[in-house]
């Protein structure tokens, strides 16, 4: 048997599972235990064929290998020449790297925004403003008897949520596990999550608001007159509303799709206001993408008292909705630095076309469509495997990431790269 590393933290998603066991042999990962499919991919990316192992620079239209020192200097030169630089990404970096990034944006009077702010960031800001509880995962495990999954499928996005915290495990006041809990799914299609659900509400696309308003109406003691709302029979809606009213402690998990419109968010906030007025204890947990999206918002709040993004060309710095996209549309960016994100894959095509106008510097550990179009690419370590740091779980709990392997020669962490840019510029 090789060297066993226990209590390793997985950065496959924002659950940050801290019970991973990794067996090492001859400085390589031999096998892993307790990881889900997403986690498995994270640990084996160290030998991934698309792993970046050398800095790159676009010369005469083609990316060519350059030294790490040259990549740092080229980046500094571009930052100094830029009038409107912009730093973007951050949801999949450590908190230490995020802090360096904020300092760097401040130094160059740049804009800075997180890749998940158009969804999760705005949601968390509005929930916090209304004092809506975001319960600890351990509290959910011990006490939650109602689990409402709205527009999300954790069996694909946060795979161990059900087995570790939300549905199957036995807790202090849920000692029979799944038998002590009721799961309800609201979605436009049947998913693996619906297989675990007592009630499945398959709605028409765009009908979230109508269904949630109907539930609010019943909880307020009012009657429904329509036989079918959002493709759901009135009897089913009443049944779900009664389950909500009878819950000792419920949790509403929802995905990024639900939070896309402010209209949906306004209805969600009214739902929480209604259940609170009726003495029904229900918490909210948005299921975000990046493993440390929460960390960026906390670090920005601590550093400049802003929660979503910051424009350091203003004094004091200001915050703008959809900051990156609006800045691109108005041609306000002449250099984009991407850290731990892949905007080319995740943003709409009409937005991605705007990237063609500006040079991109990408700091990442793997090839992506964004690295493919970048002017400078600087490879990094894989956090929680080849470098240590801190990340914040989706319920705001700080988690320490351990280093269990040495990185390839000449490969540095996000924090080290950003610190070099700070100190040498």
KEFIVO-262367 format. One record per atom (N, C-alpha, C, O): y, z, x; residue in one letter. Coordinates in pm, whole numbers, plus 50000, padded with zeros to 5 digits. Example, Ala and Ser with C-alpha at 12.3 -4.5 7.8 and 13.67 -1.06 7.14 Angstrom:
# KEFIVO-262367
494315078051319a 495505078051230a 496705078051320a 496685084651424a 497755070851285s 498945071451367s 500035078751290s 501145080451341s 
***
This chain:
# KEFIVO-262367
498805000050085x 500005000050000x 501245000050088x 501295007050189x 502254992150049x 503484991450125x 504415003150095x 504005013250039x 505665001350133x 506695011650113x 507145011449966x 507635001249918x 506975022749895x 507355023649754x 508775029049741x 509085039849792x 509625021649672x 510975026049641x 511025029249492x 510815020449408x 511285041749457x 511295045849317x 512725048149268x 513655049249348x 512875048949136x 514175051049072x 515225040849117x 516395044049136x 514765028649133x 515665017649167x 516335012849039x 515715012548933x 517615009149048x 518365004548931x 518324989348923x 518564982449022x 518034984348805x 517974969948781x 519314965048727x 519854970948633x 519864954248784x 521124948548735x 520884935848653x 521744927048646x 519704935048591x 519404923448507x 520244922748381x 520474911848329x 520704934148332x 521594934648215x 522344947848217x 522194955648311x 523144950348116x 523994962348116x 523274975048074x 523914985448060x 521954974548053x 521184986848035x 521054994448167x 520935006648169x 521084987048278x 520974992948412x 519795002748419x 519975014348456x 518624998148384x 517425006648386x 517235012548525x 517245005448625x 517045025848530x 517025032848659x 515645038548692x 515525047948771x 514605032748633x 513255037748657x 512365027148722x 511145027648710x 512975017548789x 512225006648849x 511535011348978x 512125018749057x 510325007048997x 509575009749120x 509344996449191x 508824986949132x 509734995849318x 509594983549396x 508724986549517x 508974996049591x 507694978549537x 506834979949653x 507234969549757x 507224957549731x 507584974349877x 508014965649985x 506914964350089x 506164973750114x 506834952650150x 505874950450258x 506494940650357x 506864929450321x 506604945050480x 507194936850587x 508594932050552x 508964920550576x 509364941350493x 510754938050461x 510944928650345x 512024923050327x 509894926650266x 509984917950148x 509434925150025x 508694934850037x 509814920449909x 509304926349785x 507894921149759x 507674909149746x 506954930449752x 505564926749725x 505304926549575x 504704917249522x 505764936949507x 505584937549361x 506604947149302x 507194955349373x 506804946249172x 507724955049101x 507024960848978x 506094954948925x 507494972648936x 506934979348818x 508064983348724x 509164986848768x 507794982648596x 508704986748488x 509814976548461x 510684979248379x 509804965148528x 510864955448504x 510514946248387x 509334943348363x 511524941748316x 511334931848210x 511454917948273x 511564916648395x 511434907748191x 511504894048243x 512824891348314x 512864884748417x 513914896548258x 515224894648322x 515274902148455x 515784896948554x 514764914248456x 514754922048578x 513884915848686x 514224916048804x 512734910448644x 511834903848738x 512564892648811x 512454891148932x 513324884848734x 514064873848795x 515084878748896x 515274872549001x 515744890048866x 516774895248957x 516174899049092x 516754895949196x 515024905549092x 514434910149218x 513864898649300x 513854899149423x 513384888549232x 512774877549306x 513764866449339x 513394856149396x 515034868649302x 516064858949342x 516374859549491x 517044850649544x 515904869849559x 516144870649702x 515514858849776x 516004854749881x 514434853249721x 513774841749782x 513864829449693x 513084820049707x 514834829549601x 515044818749505x 515434805949579x 516194806449676x 514914794649536x 515224782049606x 516694778149592x 517194770049669x 517384783949494x 518804781149477x 519694792049537x 520904792549511x 519104800649617x 519864811149684x 520834804949784x 520484795749857x 522054810049786x 523064805649883x 522924813850010x 522924826150005x 522814807250122x 522594814250249x 523624810650356x 523544815350469x 524604802250319x 525654798750415x 526924795350339x 526874789350232x 528094799150394x 529364794850333x 529474779650335x 528944773050424x 530174774350236x 530344759850221x 531814756350204x 532594764050148x 532164744550253x 533504739150231x 533374724450194x 532564717150251x 534184720250097x 534164706150058x 535004698050155x 536224699950165x 534354689150228x 535024680550325x 534704666050291x 533544662150284x 535764658150269x 535594644050230x 534674642550109x 533854633350102x 534834651850013x 534094650949888x 532704656949889x 532044657449786x 532234661650006x 530904667550015x 530984681750070x 531784684750158x 530134690550016x 530094704350065x 529304704950195x 528184699850205x 529924711250295x 529284712650426x 529324727150469x 530234734550433x 528334731250546x 528254745050593x 529354747950694x 529674739750781x 529934759950680x 530934764850775x 530594779350807x 529704785150745x 531274785150904x 531014799050940x 531644808450838x 532554804650765x 531144820650836x 531694830850747x 533174833250779x 534004834450689x 533494834050909x 534874836650951x 535804825450905x 536924828050860x 535324813050916x 536144801750870x 536334802050719x 537404798650669x 535274806050647x 535384806750501x 536414817150458x 537194814750365x 536424828450525x 537414838950495x 538814833850525x 539724835550444x 539004827550642x 540334822650680x 540804811450588x 541974811050550x 539904802450552x 540254791550459x 540704797250325x 541664792450264x 539994807550279x 540354813850151x 541714820350160x 542534819050068x 541984827450270x 543284833950288x 544404823550291x 545454825450230x 544164812450363x 545184801850371x 545494796250233x 546654793950199x 544464793950154x 544674788650019x 545414798649931x 546274794849851x 545074811349944x 545754821749865x 547234822549903x 548094824449816x 547544821250031x 548934822150075x 549744810050027x 550934811249998x 549104798450020x 549804786349975x 549984785949823x 550924779849773x 549084792349752x 549104791549605x 550314798949547x 550694809649593x 550894792849445x 551994799349373x 551494807249252x 552104817049210x 550354802649198x 549804809249080x 548284810849093x 547524804449019x 547824819249187x 546374821249199x 545834829649084x 546574836949018x 544544828349061x 543914835448949x 542524839948992x 541754832149046x 542204852648967x 540894858349000x 540114860548870x 540604866648776x 538894855248867x 538114855348742x 536664858848769x 536114855648875x 536034865548672x 534614868848681x 534364883448655x 534594888448545x 533874890448760x 533824904948770x 532774912148687x 532444923548721x 532234906348582x 531274913548497x 529954916048568x 529204925048530x 529664908148672x 528424909848747x 528694913148893x 528084907648985x 529634922448913x 529924927649046x 529984942949037x 530084948548928x 529934949549151x 530014964149152x 531444968649124x 532394960949137x 531584981149087x 532914986749062x 533754986849189x 534974985049184x 533114989049302x 533844989049428x 534444975249455x 535574974249502x 533684964549426x 534194950949442x 535314948249342x 536314941849376x 535164952949220x 536204951149118x 537514957649162x 538584951749144x 537434969549220x 538644976349268x 539334968349378x 540564967249379x 538544962849471x 539114954549577x 539754941949517x 540814937549560x 539084936249416x 539614924249351x 540944926749284x 541844918449292x 541074938149218x 542344941649152x 543444943249257x 544564938649236x 543124949749368x 544104951349477x 544504937749535x 545674935549567x 543534928849548x 543814915549602x 544704907549508x 545644900949551x 544414908349378x 545254901349280x 546674906949282x 547644899449270x 546784919849297x 548094926149303x 548854921549429x 550054918849423x 548154920649540x 548784916749667x 549344902549660x 550424899849713x 548604893549595x 549034879549589x 549744876149459x 549924864349427x 550134886449383x 550834884449256x 550094874149169x 550684864549118x 548804876649154x 547924867449083x 547574872748944x 547894884048910x 546924864248867x 546314868648742x 544884873048768x 544264868248863x 544374882048687x 542974886348700x 542414888748561x 543064894848476x 541194883848538x 540574884948406x 539064885748423x 538504880348518x 538404892648329x 536964894348332x 536294883948242x 536824880448136x 535144879048285x 534454868448211x 534044872548071x 533864863847985x 533894885448044x 533454889947911x 534604895147824x 534354900547716x 535844893647870x 536954899747796x 537254893047664x 537804899447574x 536914880147649x 537174873447521x 536264878547411x 536504876047293x 535214885747450x 534294891347350x 534214906547368x 534884914047297x 533414911047461x 533154925347477x 534404933347508x 534614944047451x 535244928247597x 536434935747636x 537344938747519x 537784950147501x 537634928447439x 538494930347322x 537854939747222x 538524948147161x 536534938347204x 535814947047111x 535934961647153x 536274970247071x 535664964447280x 535724978247328x 537134983947316x 537304995647281x 538134975847344x 539514980347331x 539824984547187x 540454994847164x 539384976447092x 539674979546952x 538864991446902x 539364999546824x 537614992646946x 536815004246907x 537415017146962x 537495027146891x 537845016747088x 538445028647149x 539745032447079x 540035044247060x 540535022347041x 541815025046974x 541615032046841x 542475039646797x 540475029446776x 540175035646646x 539265048046659x 538805053546560x 539035052246785x 538175063946812x 536775062546751x 536195072246702x 536265050346755x 534905047846706x 533915050846817x 534045045846928x 532935059146786x 532005064146887x 531115053246945x 530525045246872x 531035052947078x 530035044847148x 529035054747205x 529265060547312x 527925056747136x 527005067647173x 526265064947304x 526025053447340x 525905075647373x 525065074647491x 523675069847450x 523185073447343x 523045062047534x 521715056847503x 520705068147484x 519805067047400x 520845078947562x 519945090247546x 520115096947410x 519155101947352x 521345096947359x 521615102647226x 520965094047118x 520445099147019x 520985080847139x 520325071747045x 518825074447044x 518215075146937x 518265075847161x 516825078647171x 516445091647099x 515435092147030x 517255101847116x 516925114947061x 517205116246912x 516505123646842x 518235109146861x 518725112546728x 518855101046629x 518865103446508x 518935088646674x 519215077746581x 518015074646492x 516925071946542x 518225075146361x 517165071746266x 517445058646193x 516625054046113x 518605052546220x 518945039446164x 519465030546276x 520395034246346x 518865018846291x 519265009246393x 519574996046323x 518684989646267x 520824992146326x 521264979946259x 521644969646366x 522594971746442x 520914958646371x 521134948246472x 521814936346404x 521204929346323x 523074934146438x 523864924046368x 524224912846466x 524994914846560x 523654901046442x 523964889546526x 523584891446672x 524264886446761x 522494898546696x 522044900646834x 520514901146836x 519864904146736x 519974898146952x 518524898246970x 518194904947102x 517984898047202x 518154918247104x 517904925147231x 516544922147293x 516344924647412x 515604916747215x 514314913147276x 514484901747377x 513584899147456x 515644895147374x 515934884747473x 517054888747568x 517024885147686x 518054896047517x 519234899047599x 519164912347672x 519614913447786x 518614922647607x 518504936147664x 517084940947636x 516854949347549x 516154935447710x 514744935347670x 514134949347655x 513304951447567x 514524958747738x 513914972047731x 514674981747639x 514334993547631x 515684976847571x 516434985647480x 515534991847375x 515625003847349x 514644983847316x 513794988947208x 512734998547260x 512445008547194x 512174995847375x 511085004347426x 511585016647499x 510875026647508x 512795016147551x 513305027047635x 514245036447559x 514275048447585x 515015030847464x 516045038947399x 516085038247247x 516285048447181x 515905026347190x 516375024647053x 515335025246942x 515665030046834x 514125020746962x 513215019546849x 511885026646871x 511435034446787x 511255024046983x 509885028647005x 509755042547068x 508805049547035x 510655046847156x 510415059547228x 510525071747137x 511205071447035x 509855082247176x 509915094947104x 511055103347162x 511105105647283x 511965107847076x 513085115947121x 513035129947064x 512075133446994x 514055137847093x 514095151847050x 513965153246899x 513235161946850x 514665144746824x 514615145246678x 513995132646618x 514105130146498x 513335125046704x 512595113046659x 511235113246727x 510835103646793x 510525124346708x 509295126446786x 508135117646739x 507075117646802x 508325110346631x 507285100846589x 507635086446627x 506975077046585x 508685084946706x 509065071746754x 509495062446643x 510395065646565x 508865050846636x 509255040646540x 509105045246396x 509795040246307x 508195054946371x 507995059846234x 509165068246185x 509305070446065x 509985072946276x 511155080846238x 512435072446231x 513525077746210x 512285059346247x 513465050846251x 513315039046155x 512215034446126x 514465034246108x 514525022046028x 515355011846104x 516485014746144x 514795000046123x 515524989046189x 515854978346086x 515004974446006x 517104973646091x 517574963146000x 518194952046086x 518984954846176x 517834939646057x 518374928346131x 519204919446040x 518784915945930x 520394915846089x 521234906146021x 521454894646118x 522014896646226x 521024882746080x 521124871346171x 521054858546091x 520694858545973x 521404847446156x 521344834546088x 519964828146100x 519684817846038x 519094834346180x 517744829046199x 516784840646222x 517214851846251x 515504838046208x 514514848046243x 514304847946394x 514184837246455x 514244859846453x 514044861246596x 512924871246620x 512354876646525x 512604873746745x 511604883946776x 512064897646729x 511244906346698x 513394899746724x 513914912446676x 513574914646530x 513314926046489x 513554904246452x 513274905946309x 511844910546284x 511544916046178x 510934908446382x 509554912846366x 509464928146360x 508514933646304x 510454934846419x 510464949446422x 511274955546308x 511384967846298x 511834947246222x 512814952046125x 512214954045987x 511424945845939x 512594965145924x 512154968145788x 512844959045688x 512234954545591x 514134956445711x 514894947145628x 515424935945716x 515964938445824x 515264923445670x 515754911745742x 516734904445652x 516344899345546x 517994903945692x 519014897345613x 519404884445686x 520214884745778x 518814873345644x 519074860545708x 520224853745634x 520044848045526x 521394854445694x 522604849745627x 522934835445668x 522364830145764x 523854829445596x 524374816345633x 525364818045748x 526044828245755x 525464808245838x 526454809245946x 527854811445892x 528284804745798x 528574820845954x 529944823545914x 530094832945796x 531204835245750x 528984838545747x 529024847145628x 528944862145664x 528734870445576x 529104865445793x 529044879545833x 530064888045757x 529734898745706x 531284883145751x 532364890645688x 532054893445541x 532274904645494x 531554883545470x 531264885245327x 530194895945305x 530324904145214x 529144895945388x 528084905745374x 528574919645408x 528274929245337x 529324920945516x 529814934145556x 530804939645453x 530824951745427x 531614931045394x 532524935545288x 531754940445166x 532164950045101x 530644933945136x 529804938345024x 529224952245052x 529184960644962x 528784954545174x 528254967745210x 529354978345202x 529114989445154x 530544974945247x 531674984345238x 531944987945092x 532174999545058x 531904977945007x 532184979944865x 531174989744803x 531564998644727x 529904988044834x 528884996844778x 529035011044833x 528925020744758x 529275012244963x 529425025445025x 530625032844966x 530625045144956x 531655025244926x 532835031144862x 532575035144717x 533435041144653x 531385031744666x 531045035344529x 531385024744427x 531345027344306x 531725012844472x 532055001944381x 530814993444355x 529824994344427x 530884985144252x 529744976744214x 529944962444260x 531064957544273x 528804955744283x 528824941444312x 528564933844183x 527734937844102x 529294922844164x 529104914744044x 528314902044071x 527684896543980x 528354897244196x 527654884844230x 526174887644254x 525804898144308x 525334878244214x 523884879744233x 523464877444378x 522534883744427x 524164868444445x 523834865144584x 525124864644665x 526104858244624x 525124871244780x 526264871044871x 525744867845010x 524824874345060x 526324857745072x 525934853645207x 524444850245215x 523804852645317x 523914844745107x 522494840945099x 521554852945082x 520344851445094x 522114864845055x 521304877045042x 521374881844896x 522464883344842x 520234884444833x 520234889444694x 520944903044684x 520924911144777x 521574905144570x 522314917644548x 521404929844565x 521844939844622x 520174929244518x 519244940544529x 519014944544675x 518934956444706x 518894934644763x 518674937344905x 519904943944967x 519784953045049x 521084939244928x 522324945044982x 522454959644939x 522844968145019x 522124962544813x 522164976444766x 521174985144844x 521484996444879x 519994979644869x 518974987144941x 519444990745082x 519275002045128x 520044981045151x 520554983445286x 521694993545283x 521765002445367x 522584992245187x 523705001745175x 523195015945153x 523745025445208x 522155017345072x 521585030745048x 520935036345174x 521015048345199x 520285027745253x 519695032245380x 520795037445472x 520635047745538x 521915030145476x 523045034345560x 523585047845514x 523865056645596x 523735049545383x 524295061945330x 523395074045355x 523875085345368x 522095071645362x 521145082645380x 520835085745526x 520115095345554x 521355077945618x 521045079745760x 521665092545814x 522795096045778x 520935099545899x 521495111045970x 522375106546086x 523425112346111x 521935096246154x 522705090646265x 522285076046283x 521145073146316x 523225067146259x 522955052946272x 523705046646388x 524715051946435x 523195035346433x 523865027846541x 523895013046501x 522885007246462x 525065007246510x 525234993046484x 525354985646617x 526354986946687x 524324978046651x 524354969346769x 524824955546724x 524344950446622x 525734949546797x 526154936146758x 526414927646881x 526754932646988x 526244914546862x 526344905246973x 527724899046985x 528614901446903x 527884890847090x 529174884547116x 529584875147005x 530784873546978x 528614868846940x 528924859446835x 529694865646720x 530604859546664x 529324878046685x 530014884646574x 531484887046607x 532344885846520x 531754890246732x 533104894346770x 534014882546803x 535124884646853x 533584870346777x 534374858646815x 535694857546740x 536664852146793x 535744862746617x 536974861446538x 537564875146510x 536844884946492x 538894875646505x 539574888246474x 539304892246329x 539304904146296x 539074882446244x 538754885246103x 537474893446094x 537394903146018x 536454889546172x 535204897146174x 535434911246227x 534904920946173x 536244912346335x 536494925446394x 537244934546297x 536954946446288x 538214928946224x 538954937046126x 538014942646020x 538144954145979x 537064934345976x 536084938945877x 535174949645936x 534844959445868x 534774947846060x 533914957846126x 534644971146138x 534044981646114x 535914970846174x 536684983346186x 536824990146050x 536785002446041x 536984982145943x 537044988145809x 535704994245769x 535665004445700x 534614988145814x 533294993745787x 533165007645851x 532715017045786x 533575008745977x 533475021846044x 534425032045982x 534095043845972x 535595027445942x 536535036445874x 535935041545742x 536095053245707x 535245032745670x 534645036445542x 533515046545559x 533485056645490x 532595043745652x 531465053045670x 531955066445722x 531385076845689x 533005066245804x 533565078845855x 534155087045742x 533985099245737x 534845080445651x 535435087445536x 534355093545447x 534585103945384x 533195087145441x 532095092045358x 531195101945432x 530185106445379x 531565105245556x 530775114945632x 529475109345687x 528565116945719x 529395096145698x 528185089645752x 528405087345902x 529375081045941x 527515092445983x 527655091546129x 527005078646179x 525785077346179x 527845069346221x 527355056646275x 528165053046399x 529395053146396x 527475049846507x 528125045646631x 528015030546650x 527235023846582x 528805025446742x 528825010946769x 528425008246913x 528865015247004x 527594998146933x 527204994047068x 527244978747077x 526314972147030x 528304973147136x 528304958747160x 527364955447275x 527394961947380x 526534945347257x 525574941347360x 526194930047441x 526154918347402x 526774933647556x 527504924147638x 526594917247738x 525394920047745x 527174908147815x 526394900347909x 526274906448047x 525184910648087x 527374907048121x 527334911648259x 526934926148272x 527234934348184x 526274929448382x 525764943148397x 526864953348420x 526634965348404x 528084948948458x 529164958648482x 530464954148418x 531544956248473x 530374948048301x 531574943848229x 532434955948193x 533664955348203x 531794966748152x 532514979048116x 533274984348237x 534384989448224x 532664983148355x 533294988348476x 534624981848505x 535564988548548x 534734968648483x 536004961948509x 537124967648424x 538214970348474x 536854969348295x 537884974748205x 538294988848246x 539484992248240x 537334997048286x 537655010648330x 538475010448458x 539435018048471x 538105001948553x 538835001348680x 540244996048663x 541175001048726x 540414985948577x 541744980548554x 542634990948485x 543814992248517x 542054998148391x 542795008748321x 543255019448420x 544385024148414x 542365023248511x 542675033548610x 543745028748708x 544615036548748x 543685015948745x 544555010848851x 545955007348799x 546945010648864x 546045000648683x 547354996048634x 547584999248487x 548544994448427x 546705007448428x 546845011748289x 546805000048190x 547465000348086x 546024989748224x 545744978748133x 544234977948116x 543484981748207x 543764973148001x 542334973747973x 541594960547986x 540404960448016x 542284949247965x 541574936447959x 541824927748081x 540874923848149x 543054924748110x 543414916048220x 544814919848267x 545474928348207x 545254913548374x 546574916848427x 547214904648490x 546564897048563x 548504902748461x 549304892448526x 550264899448619x 551264905348576x 549964898848749x 550764906048848x 552024898448888x 552764903148975x 552284886748827x 553564880248849x 554654887348771x 555844885648800x 554264895148673x 555214903148597x 555294917148657x 554334922048715x 556424923348643x 556594937048691x 557254945348581x 558424943148550x 556534954948523x 555134958448550x 554194947348501x 554594938848422x 552924947548548x 551974937148506x 551744937348356x 551804947848292x 551494925448300x 551304924148156x 549884919348126x 549154914848214x 549524920547998x 548194916847950x 548324905747848x 549224906047764x 547424895747853x 547514884047766x 546154881047704x 545154880547776x 546074878947572x 544794875047511x 544314861647566x 545114852547590x 542994860547587x 542404848147639x 543174842947761x 543564831347767x 543384851947855x 544304849547966x 543934837048047x 544784828548072x 542684835948087x 542274824548169x 542484811448095x 543104802248148x 541964810647974x 542024798047899x 543474793947870x 543834782247885x 544294803547829x 545694800347800x 546434796047927x 547264787047923x 546124802448039x 546764798748166x 546354784748209x 547184777248260x 545094781148188x 544624767748221x 545314757348133x 545744746848182x 545404760148005x 546014750547912x 547474747947947x 547974736947927x 548154758147999x 549574756848032x 549814752948178x 550944753548227x 548734748948248x 548834744848389x 549494755548475x 550294752448564x 549144768148449x 549754779148524x 548884784048640x 549234793748706x 547754777348665x 546854781548773x 546774770248876x 546474758848840x 547034773549004x 546874763549108x 545784767349209x 545574760249307x 545104778449187x 543944782449267x 543124792449186x 543664802349137x 541834789849172x 540954798849097x 539914804849190x 539164797649257x 539864818049194x 538854825249271x 537864831349172x 538234839949092x 536614826849178x 535584831349085x 534634840849158x 534074837349262x 534464852749104x 533594862749167x 532524867249067x 532844873248964x 531264864449097x 530174869049012x 530204863448871x 529954870748775x 530494850648857x 530534844348724x 530304829348739x 530374823848849x 530024823048626x 529774808648624x 530514802548505x 529884798848406x 531844801348515x 532604796348400x 532254782148358x 532364778748240x 531824773648452x 531464759948416x 530304759748317x 530254751148229x 529384769248330x 528234769948239x 528584776448107x 527944773748005x 529584785148106x 529784793847990x 531024790847906x 531124795647793x 531954783147958x 533144779947880x 533014766247815x 532244757947863x 533754763647708x 533674750647640x 534034739047733x 534784740747829x 533474727347703x 533654715747792x 535124712147807x 535574708747917x 535894712747697x 537304708847706x 538084718147797x 539104714147854x 537614730547812x 538244739847906x 537794736748048x 538604736648141x 536494734148064x 535964731248198x 536624719048261x 536774718448383x 537014709248179x 537664697348234x 538974700948305x 539404693848396x 539594711848264x 540854716048326x 540634721248469x 541574721548549x 539384725448500x 539104730148636x 539224718948739x 539424721548858x 539094706648694x 539144695348787x 540504694248856x 540624687948961x 541524700248796x 542884699248850x 543134708848965x 544104707149038x 542284719048982x 542614729849076x 541454732649170x 540294731049132x 541754736949293x 540684741049384x 540064754249339x 540754763149288x 538744755349357x 538014767449318x 537354773449440x 536734766449521x 537484786649454x 536744794249554x 535734802749478x 536114810349390x 534474801449512x 533434808649438x 532684818049530x 532214814049637x 532574830549488x 531834840849562x 530624844649478x 530774850949373x 529444840849523x 528224842749443x 527014842549536x 527114838349651x 525864846949484x 524664846949568x 523724835249538x 522724833449607x 524044827249434x 523164816249399x 523964803949360x 525134804849321x 523314792449370x 523954780049328x 524104780049176x 523194783949103x 525254775649131x 525524774148989x 526344761348971x 526814755749069x 526514756748848x 527424745448828x 528824748048883x 529504738748926x 529274760748881x 530594763948935x 530624762649087x 531584757349142x 529584767549156x 529574765949302x 529514751149341x 530044747249445x 528884743149256x 528744728849287x 530084721549290x 530224711549360x 531064726349214x 532364719649209x 533424727149289x 534594723349287x 533024737549361x 533984745949432x 534394739849566x 533634732649630x 535624742949607x 536134738649737x 535574747449849x 535194742449955x 535544760549823x 534964770149918x 533914778449843x 534164783049731x 532754780549904x 531714789149848x 531344799549953x 531034796050067x 531374812249914x 530994823050006x 529804830349945x 529934836349838x 528654830150011x 527454836849956x 527534851949972x 528184857050063x 526864859049881x 526894873649883x 525484879349876x 524494872349855x 525434892349895x 524194899749872x 523924900849723x 524794897949641x 522714905149688x 522364908049549x 522544923149529x 521804931049588x 523524927349447x 523774941649428x 522554948849370x 521854943449284x 522304960749419x 521154968449372x 519854964649440x 518824970749414x 519904954649526x 518744950549606x 519114950649754x 518484957449834x 520144942849787x 520554941549927x 521854948849958x 522284948850073x 522464954949860x 523684962749881x 523804973449773x 523284971949662x 524494984149807x 524664995449716x 525994994349642x 526794985349668x 526225003449551x 527485003649478x 527365011549350x 526405019149330x 528335009949263x 528365016949134x 528575006849022x 529334997149037x 527905009148911x 528115000948792x 528135010248671x 527605021348676x 528755005648563x 528835013548440x 527965007248332x 528114995548297x 527055015448282x 526165011148176x 526965007648052x 528145011248043x 526365000847956x 527104996547837x 527655008047754x 528525005947668x 527155020347778x 527695032147709x 528625040147798x 528865051947773x 529165033847903x 530155039647995x 529575049548095x 530335056148166x 528295050948103x 527705060248199x 527675053948338x 527135042948354x 528245060748441x 528205055148576x 526805055948636x 526135066348626x 526365045148697x 525035044348757x 525175039948903x 525905030448933x 524475046848992x 524525043349134x 523445033049168x 522265035049139x 523865022049229x 522935011649272x 522535014349416x 523375017249501x 521225013249444x 520725015749578x 520455002649651x 520174992349590x 520555003349782x 520154992149867x 518714994549910x 518405005149965x 517844984949886x 516434986849923x 515954976650027x 514874978250085x 516744966250049x 516364955950146x 517574951950229x 518714952850183x 517334947650351x 518394941950432x 518654927650384x 517724920250354x 519914923750376x 520224909950332x 519934900050443x 519744903950558x 519914887150411x 519784876950516x 520934878250616x 522014883050582x 520704873950736x 521714875150841x 522984867550803x 522924856050758x 524114874150822x 525394867750793x 525804867850648x 526794861550612x 525064875050563x 525394876050421x 525964889850392x 525374899950430x 527114890350326x 527824902850301x 527974905250151x 527834896050070x 528264917650116x 528424921149975x 529774916149922x 530674913050000x 529894915549790x 531184912149727x 532294921049780x 533384916449814x 531994934049786x 533004943749830x 533454940849973x 534644941150003x 532514938050061x 532854935250201x 533674922450213x 534624921950292x 533314912150137x 534054899550142x 535484901550092x 536434896850155x 535634908249980x 536974910349924x 537804919650013x 539024918050023x 537144929250076x 537844938150169x 538344930350291x 539444932750339x 537524920950339x 537944912450453x 539164904050414x 540084902450494x 539174898850292x 540334891150246x 541574899950238x 542674895450271x 541404912250196x 542524921550188x 543064925150324x 544274924650347x 542174928650416x 542614933650545x 543134922650636x 544004925250720x 542634910450622x 543014899750713x 544154890950662x 544634882150733x 544564893350538x 545654884950482x 547014891550496x 548024885950455x 
***
